[in-house]
């Protein structure tokens, strides 16, 4: 079940040279969100949509939020899905 307390959080810049989160810390944070996974050292989630138009509307909304937060994830876009990494 998703813990909505993270919804109100904003991205914070991590100073260069800061230690990365360890697996325990990552696991704890992932326990507060639904359907995110740790894959090859990064967290990711794939969302499915009914069609290309809905997929692109989602991508554009994510781009707007990411720009505002100065956080730029990788996006992998397909006809009816988008993976955020």
PDB file of N, CA, C and O in Angstrom:
ATOM      1  N   UNK A   1       0.841  -1.178   0.000  1.00  0.00           N
ATOM      2  CA  UNK A   1       0.000   0.000   0.000  1.00  0.00           C
ATOM      3  C   UNK A   1       0.888   1.245   0.000  1.00  0.00           C
ATOM      4  O   UNK A   1       1.910   1.284   0.686  1.00  0.00           O
ATOM      5  N   UNK A   2       0.512   2.222  -0.741  1.00  0.00           N
ATOM      6  CA  UNK A   2       1.279   3.450  -0.883  1.00  0.00           C
ATOM      7  C   UNK A   2       1.099   4.348   0.332  1.00  0.00           C
ATOM      8  O   UNK A   2      -0.015   4.561   0.809  1.00  0.00           O
ATOM      9  N   UNK A   3       2.218   4.871   0.822  1.00  0.00           N
ATOM     10  CA  UNK A   3       2.212   5.845   1.916  1.00  0.00           C
ATOM     11  C   UNK A   3       2.275   7.225   1.281  1.00  0.00           C
ATOM     12  O   UNK A   3       3.314   7.608   0.743  1.00  0.00           O
ATOM     13  N   UNK A   4       1.189   7.975   1.335  1.00  0.00           N
ATOM     14  CA  UNK A   4       1.108   9.263   0.649  1.00  0.00           C
ATOM     15  C   UNK A   4       1.964  10.352   1.273  1.00  0.00           C
ATOM     16  O   UNK A   4       1.968  11.476   0.771  1.00  0.00           O
ATOM     17  N   UNK A   5       2.692  10.064   2.352  1.00  0.00           N
ATOM     18  CA  UNK A   5       3.516  11.098   2.967  1.00  0.00           C
ATOM     19  C   UNK A   5       4.625  11.555   2.033  1.00  0.00           C
ATOM     20  O   UNK A   5       5.100  12.684   2.157  1.00  0.00           O
ATOM     21  N   UNK A   6       5.047  10.712   1.108  1.00  0.00           N
ATOM     22  CA  UNK A   6       6.098  11.106   0.160  1.00  0.00           C
ATOM     23  C   UNK A   6       5.582  12.026  -0.934  1.00  0.00           C
ATOM     24  O   UNK A   6       6.373  12.697  -1.596  1.00  0.00           O
ATOM     25  N   UNK A   7       4.273  12.069  -1.136  1.00  0.00           N
ATOM     26  CA  UNK A   7       3.688  12.874  -2.202  1.00  0.00           C
ATOM     27  C   UNK A   7       4.009  14.351  -2.015  1.00  0.00           C
ATOM     28  O   UNK A   7       4.215  15.068  -2.994  1.00  0.00           O
ATOM     29  N   UNK A   8       4.051  14.805  -0.789  1.00  0.00           N
ATOM     30  CA  UNK A   8       4.276  16.218  -0.512  1.00  0.00           C
ATOM     31  C   UNK A   8       5.760  16.593  -0.451  1.00  0.00           C
ATOM     32  O   UNK A   8       6.091  17.764  -0.262  1.00  0.00           O
ATOM     33  N   UNK A   9       6.639  15.630  -0.607  1.00  0.00           N
ATOM     34  CA  UNK A   9       8.069  15.892  -0.562  1.00  0.00           C
ATOM     35  C   UNK A   9       8.528  16.521  -1.868  1.00  0.00           C
ATOM     36  O   UNK A   9       7.962  16.260  -2.930  1.00  0.00           O
ATOM     37  N   UNK A  10       9.554  17.348  -1.779  1.00  0.00           N
ATOM     38  CA  UNK A  10      10.165  17.944  -2.969  1.00  0.00           C
ATOM     39  C   UNK A  10      11.558  17.346  -3.134  1.00  0.00           C
ATOM     40  O   UNK A  10      12.169  16.892  -2.167  1.00  0.00           O
ATOM     41  N   UNK A  11      12.044  17.352  -4.349  1.00  0.00           N
ATOM     42  CA  UNK A  11      13.401  16.886  -4.604  1.00  0.00           C
ATOM     43  C   UNK A  11      14.385  17.826  -3.934  1.00  0.00           C
ATOM     44  O   UNK A  11      14.181  19.040  -3.898  1.00  0.00           O
ATOM     45  N   UNK A  12      15.445  17.257  -3.410  1.00  0.00           N
ATOM     46  CA  UNK A  12      16.498  18.056  -2.806  1.00  0.00           C
ATOM     47  C   UNK A  12      17.817  17.675  -3.452  1.00  0.00           C
ATOM     48  O   UNK A  12      18.104  16.497  -3.669  1.00  0.00           O
ATOM     49  N   UNK A  13      18.609  18.683  -3.754  1.00  0.00           N
ATOM     50  CA  UNK A  13      19.900  18.426  -4.365  1.00  0.00           C
ATOM     51  C   UNK A  13      20.802  17.700  -3.372  1.00  0.00           C
ATOM     52  O   UNK A  13      20.875  18.061  -2.198  1.00  0.00           O
ATOM     53  N   UNK A  14      21.477  16.682  -3.862  1.00  0.00           N
ATOM     54  CA  UNK A  14      22.432  15.939  -3.049  1.00  0.00           C
ATOM     55  C   UNK A  14      23.819  16.466  -3.386  1.00  0.00           C
ATOM     56  O   UNK A  14      24.229  16.439  -4.546  1.00  0.00           O
ATOM     57  N   UNK A  15      24.541  16.944  -2.380  1.00  0.00           N
ATOM     58  CA  UNK A  15      25.874  17.492  -2.661  1.00  0.00           C
ATOM     59  C   UNK A  15      26.794  16.457  -3.315  1.00  0.00           C
ATOM     60  O   UNK A  15      26.775  15.279  -2.956  1.00  0.00           O
ATOM     61  N   UNK A  16      27.584  16.904  -4.260  1.00  0.00           N
ATOM     62  CA  UNK A  16      28.519  16.021  -4.945  1.00  0.00           C
ATOM     63  C   UNK A  16      29.430  15.372  -3.913  1.00  0.00           C
ATOM     64  O   UNK A  16      29.893  16.026  -2.979  1.00  0.00           O
ATOM     65  N   UNK A  17      29.680  14.091  -4.089  1.00  0.00           N
ATOM     66  CA  UNK A  17      30.532  13.358  -3.170  1.00  0.00           C
ATOM     67  C   UNK A  17      29.793  12.750  -1.995  1.00  0.00           C
ATOM     68  O   UNK A  17      30.390  12.048  -1.178  1.00  0.00           O
ATOM     69  N   UNK A  18      28.470  13.018  -1.901  1.00  0.00           N
ATOM     70  CA  UNK A  18      27.691  12.418  -0.817  1.00  0.00           C
ATOM     71  C   UNK A  18      27.589  10.916  -1.039  1.00  0.00           C
ATOM     72  O   UNK A  18      27.531  10.460  -2.181  1.00  0.00           O
ATOM     73  N   UNK A  19      27.567  10.149   0.038  1.00  0.00           N
ATOM     74  CA  UNK A  19      27.446   8.701  -0.136  1.00  0.00           C
ATOM     75  C   UNK A  19      26.084   8.331  -0.698  1.00  0.00           C
ATOM     76  O   UNK A  19      25.077   8.972  -0.397  1.00  0.00           O
ATOM     77  N   UNK A  20      26.068   7.299  -1.507  1.00  0.00           N
ATOM     78  CA  UNK A  20      24.802   6.812  -2.067  1.00  0.00           C
ATOM     79  C   UNK A  20      24.009   6.118  -0.962  1.00  0.00           C
ATOM     80  O   UNK A  20      24.570   5.697   0.050  1.00  0.00           O
ATOM     81  N   UNK A  21      22.713   6.007  -1.169  1.00  0.00           N
ATOM     82  CA  UNK A  21      21.888   5.258  -0.231  1.00  0.00           C
ATOM     83  C   UNK A  21      22.299   3.788  -0.280  1.00  0.00           C
ATOM     84  O   UNK A  21      22.618   3.260  -1.345  1.00  0.00           O
ATOM     85  N   UNK A  22      22.290   3.133   0.880  1.00  0.00           N
ATOM     86  CA  UNK A  22      22.584   1.705   0.868  1.00  0.00           C
ATOM     87  C   UNK A  22      21.293   0.926   0.592  1.00  0.00           C
ATOM     88  O   UNK A  22      20.206   1.505   0.571  1.00  0.00           O
ATOM     89  N   UNK A  23      21.418  -0.386   0.380  1.00  0.00           N
ATOM     90  CA  UNK A  23      20.258  -1.209   0.024  1.00  0.00           C
ATOM     91  C   UNK A  23      19.168  -1.152   1.088  1.00  0.00           C
ATOM     92  O   UNK A  23      17.983  -1.176   0.754  1.00  0.00           O
ATOM     93  N   UNK A  24      19.546  -1.076   2.359  1.00  0.00           N
ATOM     94  CA  UNK A  24      18.557  -1.002   3.440  1.00  0.00           C
ATOM     95  C   UNK A  24      17.748   0.298   3.334  1.00  0.00           C
ATOM     96  O   UNK A  24      16.522   0.272   3.441  1.00  0.00           O
ATOM     97  N   UNK A  25      18.426   1.429   3.124  1.00  0.00           N
ATOM     98  CA  UNK A  25      17.735   2.715   3.002  1.00  0.00           C
ATOM     99  C   UNK A  25      16.833   2.736   1.770  1.00  0.00           C
ATOM    100  O   UNK A  25      15.711   3.237   1.828  1.00  0.00           O
ATOM    101  N   UNK A  26      17.318   2.196   0.665  1.00  0.00           N
ATOM    102  CA  UNK A  26      16.507   2.134  -0.556  1.00  0.00           C
ATOM    103  C   UNK A  26      15.275   1.260  -0.319  1.00  0.00           C
ATOM    104  O   UNK A  26      14.164   1.636  -0.694  1.00  0.00           O
ATOM    105  N   UNK A  27      15.470   0.105   0.298  1.00  0.00           N
ATOM    106  CA  UNK A  27      14.348  -0.783   0.593  1.00  0.00           C
ATOM    107  C   UNK A  27      13.310  -0.120   1.476  1.00  0.00           C
ATOM    108  O   UNK A  27      12.109  -0.285   1.264  1.00  0.00           O
ATOM    109  N   UNK A  28      13.769   0.628   2.465  1.00  0.00           N
ATOM    110  CA  UNK A  28      12.839   1.343   3.351  1.00  0.00           C
ATOM    111  C   UNK A  28      12.016   2.359   2.566  1.00  0.00           C
ATOM    112  O   UNK A  28      10.796   2.421   2.718  1.00  0.00           O
ATOM    113  N   UNK A  29      12.678   3.152   1.727  1.00  0.00           N
ATOM    114  CA  UNK A  29      11.957   4.154   0.941  1.00  0.00           C
ATOM    115  C   UNK A  29      10.998   3.501  -0.051  1.00  0.00           C
ATOM    116  O   UNK A  29       9.883   3.987  -0.241  1.00  0.00           O
ATOM    117  N   UNK A  30      11.418   2.407  -0.684  1.00  0.00           N
ATOM    118  CA  UNK A  30      10.546   1.722  -1.641  1.00  0.00           C
ATOM    119  C   UNK A  30       9.323   1.118  -0.964  1.00  0.00           C
ATOM    120  O   UNK A  30       8.297   0.915  -1.613  1.00  0.00           O
ATOM    121  N   UNK A  31       9.418   0.829   0.328  1.00  0.00           N
ATOM    122  CA  UNK A  31       8.264   0.264   1.037  1.00  0.00           C
ATOM    123  C   UNK A  31       7.144   1.296   1.194  1.00  0.00           C
ATOM    124  O   UNK A  31       6.029   0.941   1.577  1.00  0.00           O
ATOM    125  N   UNK A  32       7.428   2.565   0.904  1.00  0.00           N
ATOM    126  CA  UNK A  32       6.436   3.626   1.041  1.00  0.00           C
ATOM    127  C   UNK A  32       5.771   3.995  -0.285  1.00  0.00           C
ATOM    128  O   UNK A  32       4.914   4.879  -0.312  1.00  0.00           O
ATOM    129  N   UNK A  33       6.141   3.347  -1.369  1.00  0.00           N
ATOM    130  CA  UNK A  33       5.552   3.647  -2.680  1.00  0.00           C
ATOM    131  C   UNK A  33       5.173   2.344  -3.372  1.00  0.00           C
ATOM    132  O   UNK A  33       5.805   1.309  -3.156  1.00  0.00           O
ATOM    133  N   UNK A  34       4.147   2.402  -4.198  1.00  0.00           N
ATOM    134  CA  UNK A  34       3.668   1.207  -4.902  1.00  0.00           C
ATOM    135  C   UNK A  34       4.388   1.013  -6.229  1.00  0.00           C
ATOM    136  O   UNK A  34       4.627   1.970  -6.966  1.00  0.00           O
ATOM    137  N   UNK A  35       4.727  -0.229  -6.519  1.00  0.00           N
ATOM    138  CA  UNK A  35       5.173  -0.687  -7.839  1.00  0.00           C
ATOM    139  C   UNK A  35       6.500  -0.110  -8.319  1.00  0.00           C
ATOM    140  O   UNK A  35       6.805  -0.214  -9.507  1.00  0.00           O
ATOM    141  N   UNK A  36       7.297   0.492  -7.447  1.00  0.00           N
ATOM    142  CA  UNK A  36       8.644   0.900  -7.808  1.00  0.00           C
ATOM    143  C   UNK A  36       9.568  -0.239  -7.436  1.00  0.00           C
ATOM    144  O   UNK A  36       9.358  -0.919  -6.432  1.00  0.00           O
ATOM    145  N   UNK A  37      10.616  -0.450  -8.265  1.00  0.00           N
ATOM    146  CA  UNK A  37      11.559  -1.535  -8.034  1.00  0.00           C
ATOM    147  C   UNK A  37      12.987  -1.016  -8.154  1.00  0.00           C
ATOM    148  O   UNK A  37      13.246  -0.032  -8.845  1.00  0.00           O
ATOM    149  N   UNK A  38      13.901  -1.686  -7.477  1.00  0.00           N
ATOM    150  CA  UNK A  38      15.321  -1.416  -7.632  1.00  0.00           C
ATOM    151  C   UNK A  38      15.843  -2.366  -8.697  1.00  0.00           C
ATOM    152  O   UNK A  38      15.834  -3.581  -8.505  1.00  0.00           O
ATOM    153  N   UNK A  39      16.297  -1.819  -9.817  1.00  0.00           N
ATOM    154  CA  UNK A  39      16.791  -2.625 -10.934  1.00  0.00           C
ATOM    155  C   UNK A  39      18.126  -2.051 -11.387  1.00  0.00           C
ATOM    156  O   UNK A  39      18.210  -0.886 -11.776  1.00  0.00           O
ATOM    157  N   UNK A  40      19.153  -2.862 -11.334  1.00  0.00           N
ATOM    158  CA  UNK A  40      20.496  -2.452 -11.775  1.00  0.00           C
ATOM    159  C   UNK A  40      20.939  -1.135 -11.144  1.00  0.00           C
ATOM    160  O   UNK A  40      21.489  -0.270 -11.826  1.00  0.00           O
ATOM    161  N   UNK A  41      20.699  -0.984  -9.842  1.00  0.00           N
ATOM    162  CA  UNK A  41      21.167   0.189  -9.120  1.00  0.00           C
ATOM    163  C   UNK A  41      20.321   1.436  -9.260  1.00  0.00           C
ATOM    164  O   UNK A  41      20.721   2.499  -8.786  1.00  0.00           O
ATOM    165  N   UNK A  42      19.169   1.341  -9.892  1.00  0.00           N
ATOM    166  CA  UNK A  42      18.285   2.505 -10.047  1.00  0.00           C
ATOM    167  C   UNK A  42      16.856   2.069  -9.735  1.00  0.00           C
ATOM    168  O   UNK A  42      16.500   0.900  -9.886  1.00  0.00           O
ATOM    169  N   UNK A  43      16.050   3.029  -9.299  1.00  0.00           N
ATOM    170  CA  UNK A  43      14.644   2.705  -9.066  1.00  0.00           C
ATOM    171  C   UNK A  43      13.858   2.999 -10.340  1.00  0.00           C
ATOM    172  O   UNK A  43      14.122   3.973 -11.045  1.00  0.00           O
ATOM    173  N   UNK A  44      12.902   2.146 -10.610  1.00  0.00           N
ATOM    174  CA  UNK A  44      12.085   2.370 -11.809  1.00  0.00           C
ATOM    175  C   UNK A  44      10.680   1.822 -11.635  1.00  0.00           C
ATOM    176  O   UNK A  44      10.402   0.962 -10.800  1.00  0.00           O
ATOM    177  N   UNK A  45       9.815   2.368 -12.467  1.00  0.00           N
ATOM    178  CA  UNK A  45       8.408   1.960 -12.492  1.00  0.00           C
ATOM    179  C   UNK A  45       7.910   2.093 -13.915  1.00  0.00           C
ATOM    180  O   UNK A  45       8.217   3.069 -14.600  1.00  0.00           O
ATOM    181  N   UNK A  46       7.135   1.105 -14.363  1.00  0.00           N
ATOM    182  CA  UNK A  46       6.523   1.154 -15.683  1.00  0.00           C
ATOM    183  C   UNK A  46       5.024   1.338 -15.516  1.00  0.00           C
ATOM    184  O   UNK A  46       4.376   0.628 -14.746  1.00  0.00           O
ATOM    185  N   UNK A  47       4.487   2.297 -16.249  1.00  0.00           N
ATOM    186  CA  UNK A  47       3.054   2.564 -16.230  1.00  0.00           C
ATOM    187  C   UNK A  47       2.474   2.234 -17.596  1.00  0.00           C
ATOM    188  O   UNK A  47       3.095   2.497 -18.626  1.00  0.00           O
ATOM    189  N   UNK A  48       1.286   1.660 -17.595  1.00  0.00           N
ATOM    190  CA  UNK A  48       0.604   1.285 -18.837  1.00  0.00           C
ATOM    191  C   UNK A  48      -0.532   2.262 -19.118  1.00  0.00           C
ATOM    192  O   UNK A  48      -1.182   2.768 -18.203  1.00  0.00           O
ATOM    193  N   UNK A  49      -0.756   2.518 -20.415  1.00  0.00           N
ATOM    194  CA  UNK A  49      -1.801   3.434 -20.859  1.00  0.00           C
ATOM    195  C   UNK A  49      -2.606   2.775 -21.968  1.00  0.00           C
ATOM    196  O   UNK A  49      -2.190   1.758 -22.522  1.00  0.00           O
ATOM    197  N   UNK A  50      -3.749   3.349 -22.290  1.00  0.00           N
ATOM    198  CA  UNK A  50      -4.617   2.769 -23.317  1.00  0.00           C
ATOM    199  C   UNK A  50      -4.108   3.031 -24.730  1.00  0.00           C
ATOM    200  O   UNK A  50      -4.367   2.245 -25.641  1.00  0.00           O
ATOM    201  N   UNK A  51      -3.376   4.148 -24.915  1.00  0.00           N
ATOM    202  CA  UNK A  51      -2.950   4.491 -26.270  1.00  0.00           C
ATOM    203  C   UNK A  51      -1.770   5.461 -26.221  1.00  0.00           C
ATOM    204  O   UNK A  51      -1.357   5.904 -25.150  1.00  0.00           O
ATOM    205  N   UNK A  52      -1.247   5.775 -27.379  1.00  0.00           N
ATOM    206  CA  UNK A  52      -0.088   6.653 -27.493  1.00  0.00           C
ATOM    207  C   UNK A  52      -0.382   8.055 -26.973  1.00  0.00           C
ATOM    208  O   UNK A  52       0.467   8.669 -26.326  1.00  0.00           O
ATOM    209  N   UNK A  53      -1.576   8.562 -27.253  1.00  0.00           N
ATOM    210  CA  UNK A  53      -1.936   9.904 -26.807  1.00  0.00           C
ATOM    211  C   UNK A  53      -1.872  10.010 -25.284  1.00  0.00           C
ATOM    212  O   UNK A  53      -1.313  10.970 -24.755  1.00  0.00           O
ATOM    213  N   UNK A  54      -2.438   9.035 -24.577  1.00  0.00           N
ATOM    214  CA  UNK A  54      -2.398   9.051 -23.117  1.00  0.00           C
ATOM    215  C   UNK A  54      -0.962   8.929 -22.608  1.00  0.00           C
ATOM    216  O   UNK A  54      -0.585   9.583 -21.637  1.00  0.00           O
ATOM    217  N   UNK A  55      -0.178   8.102 -23.258  1.00  0.00           N
ATOM    218  CA  UNK A  55       1.226   7.952 -22.869  1.00  0.00           C
ATOM    219  C   UNK A  55       1.949   9.283 -22.984  1.00  0.00           C
ATOM    220  O   UNK A  55       2.667   9.683 -22.067  1.00  0.00           O
ATOM    221  N   UNK A  56       1.764   9.971 -24.106  1.00  0.00           N
ATOM    222  CA  UNK A  56       2.463  11.240 -24.315  1.00  0.00           C
ATOM    223  C   UNK A  56       1.944  12.338 -23.385  1.00  0.00           C
ATOM    224  O   UNK A  56       2.714  13.204 -22.972  1.00  0.00           O
ATOM    225  N   UNK A  57       0.662  12.317 -23.052  1.00  0.00           N
ATOM    226  CA  UNK A  57       0.131  13.294 -22.097  1.00  0.00           C
ATOM    227  C   UNK A  57       0.797  13.087 -20.739  1.00  0.00           C
ATOM    228  O   UNK A  57       1.155  14.055 -20.067  1.00  0.00           O
ATOM    229  N   UNK A  58       0.962  11.833 -20.336  1.00  0.00           N
ATOM    230  CA  UNK A  58       1.650  11.533 -19.081  1.00  0.00           C
ATOM    231  C   UNK A  58       3.103  12.007 -19.138  1.00  0.00           C
ATOM    232  O   UNK A  58       3.586  12.641 -18.201  1.00  0.00           O
ATOM    233  N   UNK A  59       3.795  11.701 -20.230  1.00  0.00           N
ATOM    234  CA  UNK A  59       5.204  12.102 -20.379  1.00  0.00           C
ATOM    235  C   UNK A  59       5.338  13.618 -20.287  1.00  0.00           C
ATOM    236  O   UNK A  59       6.257  14.112 -19.632  1.00  0.00           O
ATOM    237  N   UNK A  60       4.450  14.358 -20.923  1.00  0.00           N
ATOM    238  CA  UNK A  60       4.514  15.815 -20.868  1.00  0.00           C
ATOM    239  C   UNK A  60       4.254  16.328 -19.453  1.00  0.00           C
ATOM    240  O   UNK A  60       4.888  17.292 -19.024  1.00  0.00           O
ATOM    241  N   UNK A  61       3.336  15.700 -18.726  1.00  0.00           N
ATOM    242  CA  UNK A  61       3.076  16.106 -17.343  1.00  0.00           C
ATOM    243  C   UNK A  61       4.292  15.816 -16.464  1.00  0.00           C
ATOM    244  O   UNK A  61       4.668  16.636 -15.626  1.00  0.00           O
ATOM    245  N   UNK A  62       4.902  14.654 -16.657  1.00  0.00           N
ATOM    246  CA  UNK A  62       6.109  14.309 -15.897  1.00  0.00           C
ATOM    247  C   UNK A  62       7.227  15.292 -16.217  1.00  0.00           C
ATOM    248  O   UNK A  62       7.946  15.726 -15.316  1.00  0.00           O
ATOM    249  N   UNK A  63       7.381  15.647 -17.481  1.00  0.00           N
ATOM    250  CA  UNK A  63       8.435  16.592 -17.878  1.00  0.00           C
ATOM    251  C   UNK A  63       8.239  17.933 -17.174  1.00  0.00           C
ATOM    252  O   UNK A  63       9.212  18.540 -16.727  1.00  0.00           O
ATOM    253  N   UNK A  64       7.013  18.395 -17.072  1.00  0.00           N
ATOM    254  CA  UNK A  64       6.736  19.672 -16.421  1.00  0.00           C
ATOM    255  C   UNK A  64       7.114  19.623 -14.940  1.00  0.00           C
ATOM    256  O   UNK A  64       7.778  20.528 -14.434  1.00  0.00           O
ATOM    257  N   UNK A  65       6.685  18.557 -14.244  1.00  0.00           N
ATOM    258  CA  UNK A  65       6.997  18.417 -12.820  1.00  0.00           C
ATOM    259  C   UNK A  65       8.502  18.270 -12.614  1.00  0.00           C
ATOM    260  O   UNK A  65       9.070  18.892 -11.716  1.00  0.00           O
ATOM    261  N   UNK A  66       9.142  17.460 -13.432  1.00  0.00           N
ATOM    262  CA  UNK A  66      10.588  17.246 -13.286  1.00  0.00           C
ATOM    263  C   UNK A  66      11.370  18.526 -13.525  1.00  0.00           C
ATOM    264  O   UNK A  66      12.352  18.791 -12.831  1.00  0.00           O
ATOM    265  N   UNK A  67      10.950  19.315 -14.489  1.00  0.00           N
ATOM    266  CA  UNK A  67      11.620  20.593 -14.737  1.00  0.00           C
ATOM    267  C   UNK A  67      11.472  21.499 -13.523  1.00  0.00           C
ATOM    268  O   UNK A  67      12.440  22.130 -13.099  1.00  0.00           O
ATOM    269  N   UNK A  68      10.278  21.568 -12.966  1.00  0.00           N
ATOM    270  CA  UNK A  68      10.025  22.403 -11.795  1.00  0.00           C
ATOM    271  C   UNK A  68      10.863  21.955 -10.596  1.00  0.00           C
ATOM    272  O   UNK A  68      11.340  22.786  -9.823  1.00  0.00           O
ATOM    273  N   UNK A  69      11.039  20.646 -10.445  1.00  0.00           N
ATOM    274  CA  UNK A  69      11.786  20.084  -9.319  1.00  0.00           C
ATOM    275  C   UNK A  69      13.296  19.998  -9.594  1.00  0.00           C
ATOM    276  O   UNK A  69      14.073  19.650  -8.704  1.00  0.00           O
ATOM    277  N   UNK A  70      13.703  20.316 -10.823  1.00  0.00           N
ATOM    278  CA  UNK A  70      15.107  20.186 -11.235  1.00  0.00           C
ATOM    279  C   UNK A  70      15.615  18.762 -10.989  1.00  0.00           C
ATOM    280  O   UNK A  70      16.715  18.549 -10.479  1.00  0.00           O
ATOM    281  N   UNK A  71      14.784  17.811 -11.366  1.00  0.00           N
ATOM    282  CA  UNK A  71      15.104  16.389 -11.239  1.00  0.00           C
ATOM    283  C   UNK A  71      14.753  15.753 -12.583  1.00  0.00           C
ATOM    284  O   UNK A  71      13.621  15.879 -13.052  1.00  0.00           O
ATOM    285  N   UNK A  72      15.695  15.086 -13.190  1.00  0.00           N
ATOM    286  CA  UNK A  72      15.494  14.649 -14.570  1.00  0.00           C
ATOM    287  C   UNK A  72      15.747  13.150 -14.721  1.00  0.00           C
ATOM    288  O   UNK A  72      16.869  12.730 -15.001  1.00  0.00           O
ATOM    289  N   UNK A  73      14.700  12.350 -14.535  1.00  0.00           N
ATOM    290  CA  UNK A  73      14.847  10.897 -14.674  1.00  0.00           C
ATOM    291  C   UNK A  73      14.945  10.494 -16.147  1.00  0.00           C
ATOM    292  O   UNK A  73      14.639  11.274 -17.049  1.00  0.00           O
ATOM    293  N   UNK A  74      15.375   9.268 -16.355  1.00  0.00           N
ATOM    294  CA  UNK A  74      15.312   8.707 -17.705  1.00  0.00           C
ATOM    295  C   UNK A  74      13.878   8.258 -17.949  1.00  0.00           C
ATOM    296  O   UNK A  74      13.236   7.696 -17.063  1.00  0.00           O
ATOM    297  N   UNK A  75      13.384   8.508 -19.145  1.00  0.00           N
ATOM    298  CA  UNK A  75      12.050   8.070 -19.543  1.00  0.00           C
ATOM    299  C   UNK A  75      12.194   7.176 -20.770  1.00  0.00           C
ATOM    300  O   UNK A  75      12.838   7.548 -21.751  1.00  0.00           O
ATOM    301  N   UNK A  76      11.592   6.002 -20.704  1.00  0.00           N
ATOM    302  CA  UNK A  76      11.577   5.085 -21.834  1.00  0.00           C
ATOM    303  C   UNK A  76      10.124   4.991 -22.284  1.00  0.00           C
ATOM    304  O   UNK A  76       9.259   4.529 -21.540  1.00  0.00           O
ATOM    305  N   UNK A  77       9.869   5.432 -23.504  1.00  0.00           N
ATOM    306  CA  UNK A  77       8.492   5.616 -23.969  1.00  0.00           C
ATOM    307  C   UNK A  77       8.160   4.613 -25.060  1.00  0.00           C
ATOM    308  O   UNK A  77       8.908   4.453 -26.025  1.00  0.00           O
ATOM    309  N   UNK A  78       7.027   3.939 -24.896  1.00  0.00           N
ATOM    310  CA  UNK A  78       6.483   3.052 -25.902  1.00  0.00           C
ATOM    311  C   UNK A  78       5.093   3.516 -26.280  1.00  0.00           C
ATOM    312  O   UNK A  78       4.607   4.511 -25.743  1.00  0.00           O
ATOM    313  N   UNK A  79       4.450   2.821 -27.187  1.00  0.00           N
ATOM    314  CA  UNK A  79       3.119   3.232 -27.653  1.00  0.00           C
ATOM    315  C   UNK A  79       2.129   3.329 -26.498  1.00  0.00           C
ATOM    316  O   UNK A  79       1.359   4.286 -26.419  1.00  0.00           O
ATOM    317  N   UNK A  80       2.145   2.348 -25.606  1.00  0.00           N
ATOM    318  CA  UNK A  80       1.147   2.316 -24.537  1.00  0.00           C
ATOM    319  C   UNK A  80       1.764   2.152 -23.152  1.00  0.00           C
ATOM    320  O   UNK A  80       1.125   1.620 -22.245  1.00  0.00           O
ATOM    321  N   UNK A  81       3.020   2.613 -22.985  1.00  0.00           N
ATOM    322  CA  UNK A  81       3.666   2.509 -21.679  1.00  0.00           C
ATOM    323  C   UNK A  81       4.821   3.499 -21.570  1.00  0.00           C
ATOM    324  O   UNK A  81       5.353   3.983 -22.570  1.00  0.00           O
ATOM    325  N   UNK A  82       5.186   3.779 -20.336  1.00  0.00           N
ATOM    326  CA  UNK A  82       6.329   4.644 -20.058  1.00  0.00           C
ATOM    327  C   UNK A  82       7.027   4.089 -18.827  1.00  0.00           C
ATOM    328  O   UNK A  82       6.382   3.813 -17.815  1.00  0.00           O
ATOM    329  N   UNK A  83       8.312   3.928 -18.908  1.00  0.00           N
ATOM    330  CA  UNK A  83       9.109   3.520 -17.755  1.00  0.00           C
ATOM    331  C   UNK A  83       9.911   4.725 -17.297  1.00  0.00           C
ATOM    332  O   UNK A  83      10.622   5.350 -18.084  1.00  0.00           O
ATOM    333  N   UNK A  84       9.788   5.044 -16.010  1.00  0.00           N
ATOM    334  CA  UNK A  84      10.574   6.100 -15.386  1.00  0.00           C
ATOM    335  C   UNK A  84      11.717   5.428 -14.643  1.00  0.00           C
ATOM    336  O   UNK A  84      11.510   4.433 -13.949  1.00  0.00           O
ATOM    337  N   UNK A  85      12.902   5.957 -14.784  1.00  0.00           N
ATOM    338  CA  UNK A  85      14.077   5.385 -14.109  1.00  0.00           C
ATOM    339  C   UNK A  85      14.890   6.506 -13.512  1.00  0.00           C
ATOM    340  O   UNK A  85      15.926   6.257 -12.896  1.00  0.00           O
TER     341      UNK A  85
END
